[in-house]
Structure formats: C-alpha cells, structure tokens
Amino acid sequence: MKLSTSLVAVRKITSNVPRSTFPDDEIEKVAKLIVETEGIINPIIVRRTSLESYEVIDGHFEYYAAARAREIDLARGEMVSAYIIEDEKEEFIIEQIKLLRKPKSIAPVNGGSVATERIENRLTNLESRLEKRINDILQKTLDNQQLKFQLKELTERIEKNPEPLELFNNVKNKKALLVSRLSSAFGGSKAEQVVEGIAKEREKGAFKSLNDLVERVHIRRGKKDVKAISIKKMLEIIDTWSRT
C-alpha cells in the first residue's frame, strides 16, 4: 500500500511534546492560515495508539497549530491531514523522517551561499550595534571632558573674582541683593526659591567653593529635589556679575 494522507479528527490526536515548546504567536499565525485555507500543507505523521486515537510522531508544531485552528473555527479545523503509520512500516518512516529533517548543506548561490549571506547580515547588524555603542561612549566621554573644562573655567574665574563666593556665604545679610542679582538668571519667584535654598544650606556650614555650592544647594521641583544652580548656569551668573 502506498503512503497516503488521511483526514483525522484533531481531537483524537495527542502529542508528547509540550505546547510551550513552540512560540504562541507562531502557532496563532499558522492556525489562522489553516482556517483560511481549510487545510494544512505539511501533514502530521501519527501512529495509532488505539482504534480511534493517535499519537504524533513528527509534526508536533503542526498539530498544535491545527488544535488551535479547531478552537478558532470548529467547522474548518475539525479534521487535519495526517500520515497514519502502520506498525510494519514505522521503522522505515522514522528513518525517512530522520534523513529528511536533517539540516542540508546549501548549494552556492551567485558565487556565494545563503549561509554566507546570513552570516554577513548578522555581522553587519553586529557592526551597527558596536558602532552605536562606541558613539554613545564617545559622547559620554566628550560630555565628561566638557564638564571638566567648565569646572576648571569656573575655578579660574572664582580665583580672579572671589566676590561671588563671599556674597553667597553672606546670604543671611544679603538676601535682597542676591535675589536682585539672580533675577536676571532665573526670574523673580525662582530667584527667591534659589536664595532660600542657599540660605538653608549655608546654615549647615560655609560654602568652600562655588562648586561646593552647586553640589549642596537643592530646590524642590514637583516631587523631586534638584540642583538649584547648574554649573552652566553658575558660569552665566559669574559672566553677568563680572560685567556689572
């Protein structure tokens, strides 16, 4: 008897491979295609376990897709194409499955091969990811260098003009003056908030440097405490004060 497919009720088939072995999204896609075409192009291979029950030998993924198709549409997914293996031919069928399912070497295509093309694509993707990572690292390095330069510039300006630090440390007696001077940088209400933050922190101890002030003084913004004055803003303030 020639090997031929039969229509078998999906509900009569079982599989000893867990459904979780296969991605749900792929099972869902194939199941919907089975419903649309009312059949499967890759028949399941099963053996009889009783007069009206079967067990999957090969095609476990196809079985779960067919089972899902039956859940989606009982009428269209009730039956599935299958090769029913009889005992006397089982050994030969299993051997055929092993040989046919074994990965094959791929013949060259246009001077290359599909395998080579896949490797090249993966290398290209890897190079792209590495390039992005390197650019991110370079950008962070550049930002750090810029920050160091700004700190150095700030230190040099403070050494030339110690007045700003003295004014901040004397905030208790100079609140009105500080608010006035900072208004151009922050605006009236924000300047008052910054000065209050400076005054509160000054009570804990004198500021050793403007950088120390930048690190210590925080204000409330929403639900977070943030630095009251950034390094960049401090440079702008000193620039403005040095011109007045």
C-alpha positions as CSV (number, residue, x, y, z in Angstrom):
1,M,0.0,0.0,0.0
2,K,1.4,3.4,-1.0
3,L,1.9,6.0,1.7
4,S,-1.0,8.5,1.5
5,T,-2.6,11.0,3.8
6,S,-5.9,10.6,5.6
7,L,-8.2,13.1,7.4
8,V,-8.0,12.6,11.1
9,A,-10.1,14.3,13.8
10,V,-7.8,16.7,15.7
11,R,-9.5,15.8,19.0
12,K,-8.3,12.2,18.6
13,I,-4.6,13.1,18.3
14,T,-2.2,13.7,21.2
15,S,1.4,14.9,21.4
16,N,4.1,14.0,24.0
17,V,5.9,17.3,23.2
18,P,4.7,20.2,25.4
19,R,2.8,23.1,23.7
20,S,5.1,25.5,25.5
21,T,8.0,24.3,23.3
22,F,6.6,26.5,20.5
23,P,6.1,30.3,20.4
24,D,2.4,31.1,20.9
25,D,2.5,33.8,18.2
26,E,3.7,31.4,15.5
27,I,1.1,28.8,16.5
28,E,-1.6,31.5,16.2
29,K,-0.4,32.7,12.8
30,V,-0.3,29.2,11.3
31,A,-3.7,28.3,12.9
32,K,-5.4,31.3,11.3
33,L,-3.9,30.3,7.9
34,I,-5.2,26.7,8.4
35,V,-8.7,28.1,9.0
36,E,-8.4,30.4,5.9
37,T,-7.2,27.6,3.6
38,E,-9.2,24.8,5.4
39,G,-6.2,22.6,5.5
40,I,-2.5,22.2,6.2
41,I,0.2,21.8,3.6
42,N,2.5,19.9,5.9
43,P,0.6,16.7,7.0
44,I,1.2,15.4,10.5
45,I,2.7,12.0,10.9
46,V,1.0,9.9,13.5
47,R,0.8,6.3,14.8
48,R,-2.3,4.5,16.1
49,T,-2.5,4.1,19.9
50,S,-5.9,2.5,19.7
51,L,-8.7,2.0,17.2
52,E,-9.7,5.7,17.3
53,S,-6.7,7.6,18.9
54,Y,-3.4,8.7,17.5
55,E,0.0,10.0,18.8
56,V,2.2,12.4,16.9
57,I,5.5,11.0,15.6
58,D,6.5,14.1,13.6
59,G,4.9,17.5,13.2
60,H,4.2,18.5,16.8
61,F,4.1,22.2,15.9
62,E,1.7,21.5,13.0
63,Y,-0.5,19.5,15.5
64,Y,-0.7,22.4,18.0
65,A,-1.5,24.8,15.1
66,A,-4.3,22.5,13.9
67,A,-5.6,22.2,17.5
68,R,-5.7,26.0,17.8
69,A,-7.4,26.3,14.4
70,R,-10.1,23.9,15.7
71,E,-10.6,26.3,18.7
72,I,-10.9,29.3,16.3
73,D,-13.3,27.6,13.9
74,L,-14.6,24.1,14.7
75,A,-16.1,23.5,11.3
76,R,-13.0,24.3,9.4
77,G,-10.5,22.9,11.9
78,E,-12.2,19.7,12.9
79,M,-10.1,17.5,10.7
80,V,-6.4,17.6,9.8
81,S,-4.3,15.8,7.1
82,A,-2.1,13.1,8.5
83,Y,0.1,10.2,7.5
84,I,-1.1,7.2,9.7
85,I,1.9,4.9,10.1
86,E,1.2,1.2,10.3
87,D,3.4,-1.0,12.5
88,E,5.1,-2.8,9.7
89,K,6.3,0.4,8.1
90,E,7.0,2.5,11.2
91,E,10.7,1.7,11.2
92,F,11.2,2.9,7.6
93,I,9.1,6.0,8.1
94,I,11.0,7.1,11.2
95,E,14.3,6.6,9.3
96,Q,12.9,8.7,6.4
97,I,11.9,11.4,8.9
98,K,15.4,11.5,10.4
99,L,17.0,11.9,7.0
100,L,14.5,14.4,5.6
101,R,14.6,16.6,8.8
102,K,18.4,16.6,8.9
103,P,19.8,20.0,8.0
104,K,21.1,20.1,4.5
105,S,24.2,21.8,3.1
106,I,23.2,24.8,1.0
107,A,24.5,25.0,-2.6
108,P,26.3,28.2,-3.6
109,V,24.0,31.0,-5.0
110,N,25.5,33.5,-7.3
111,G,29.1,32.8,-6.2
112,G,28.1,32.7,-2.5
113,S,25.7,30.8,-0.3
114,V,22.6,31.5,1.7
115,A,24.5,30.6,4.8
116,T,27.3,33.1,4.0
117,E,24.7,35.8,3.3
118,R,23.1,35.1,6.7
119,I,26.5,35.4,8.4
120,E,27.2,38.6,6.6
121,N,23.9,40.0,7.6
122,R,24.5,39.1,11.3
123,L,28.0,40.6,11.1
124,T,26.5,43.8,9.6
125,N,24.0,44.0,12.4
126,L,26.7,43.4,15.0
127,E,28.9,46.1,13.5
128,S,26.0,48.5,13.6
129,R,25.3,47.8,17.3
130,L,29.0,48.1,18.1
131,E,29.2,51.4,16.2
132,K,26.3,52.8,18.1
133,R,27.8,51.7,21.4
134,I,31.1,53.3,20.6
135,N,29.4,56.5,19.6
136,D,27.5,56.5,22.9
137,I,30.7,56.0,24.8
138,L,32.5,58.8,22.9
139,Q,29.6,61.1,23.5
140,K,29.7,60.4,27.2
141,T,33.5,60.9,27.2
142,L,33.0,64.2,25.4
143,D,30.4,65.3,27.9
144,N,32.7,64.5,30.8
145,Q,35.5,66.4,29.2
146,Q,33.3,69.4,28.7
147,L,32.1,69.2,32.3
148,K,35.8,69.1,33.5
149,F,36.6,72.1,31.3
150,Q,33.6,74.0,32.7
151,L,34.7,73.2,36.3
152,K,38.2,74.4,35.5
153,E,36.9,77.6,33.9
154,L,34.7,78.2,36.9
155,T,37.6,77.7,39.4
156,E,39.8,80.1,37.4
157,R,37.1,82.8,37.4
158,I,36.5,82.4,41.1
159,E,40.2,82.8,41.9
160,K,40.2,86.0,39.9
161,N,37.0,87.3,41.5
162,P,36.3,85.9,45.0
163,E,33.3,88.3,45.4
164,P,30.5,85.8,44.3
165,L,31.5,83.2,46.9
166,E,31.7,85.8,49.6
167,L,28.2,87.1,48.6
168,F,26.7,83.6,48.8
169,N,28.3,82.9,52.1
170,N,26.9,86.2,53.5
171,V,23.4,85.3,52.2
172,K,21.8,86.0,55.7
173,N,22.6,89.7,55.4
174,K,22.4,89.9,51.6
175,K,19.2,88.1,50.7
176,A,17.6,91.1,48.9
177,L,20.8,91.8,47.0
178,L,21.1,88.1,46.0
179,V,17.5,87.9,44.8
180,S,18.0,91.0,42.7
181,R,21.2,89.7,41.2
182,L,19.8,86.2,40.4
183,S,16.6,87.5,39.0
184,S,18.1,88.1,35.6
185,A,19.2,84.4,35.5
186,F,16.1,82.8,37.0
187,G,13.3,85.2,37.2
188,G,11.8,86.7,40.4
189,S,10.0,83.8,42.0
190,K,12.6,81.2,41.0
191,A,15.4,83.5,42.3
192,E,13.7,83.8,45.7
193,Q,13.4,80.0,45.9
194,V,17.1,79.5,45.0
195,V,18.2,82.1,47.6
196,E,16.1,80.4,50.2
197,G,17.8,77.1,49.3
198,I,21.2,78.8,49.6
199,A,20.4,80.3,53.0
200,K,19.1,77.0,54.3
201,E,22.3,75.1,53.2
202,R,24.5,78.0,54.4
203,E,23.3,77.4,58.0
204,K,25.0,73.9,57.9
205,G,28.3,75.5,57.1
206,A,30.1,77.9,54.8
207,F,30.5,77.1,51.1
208,K,34.1,76.2,50.4
209,S,33.7,77.0,46.7
210,L,31.1,77.7,44.1
211,N,31.3,74.1,43.0
212,D,30.6,73.1,46.7
213,L,27.5,75.4,46.5
214,V,26.4,73.8,43.2
215,E,26.6,70.4,44.7
216,R,25.0,71.2,48.1
217,V,22.1,73.5,47.2
218,H,18.9,71.9,46.0
219,I,15.3,73.1,45.5
220,R,12.0,71.3,45.2
221,R,10.7,70.7,41.6
222,G,7.5,68.7,41.6
223,K,8.2,65.6,43.7
224,K,12.0,65.7,43.3
225,D,14.8,67.6,44.8
226,V,17.1,69.0,42.0
227,K,20.2,71.2,42.0
228,A,19.3,74.8,42.4
229,I,22.1,76.1,40.2
230,S,23.8,74.0,37.5
231,I,27.5,74.5,36.6
232,K,26.5,76.1,33.3
233,K,24.1,78.5,35.0
234,M,26.7,79.4,37.6
235,L,29.1,80.3,34.7
236,E,26.4,82.5,33.2
237,I,25.8,84.2,36.6
238,I,29.5,84.9,37.1
239,D,29.8,86.3,33.5
240,T,26.9,88.6,34.2
241,W,28.2,89.8,37.5
242,S,31.7,90.4,36.1
243,R,30.2,92.8,33.5
244,T,28.3,94.8,36.1
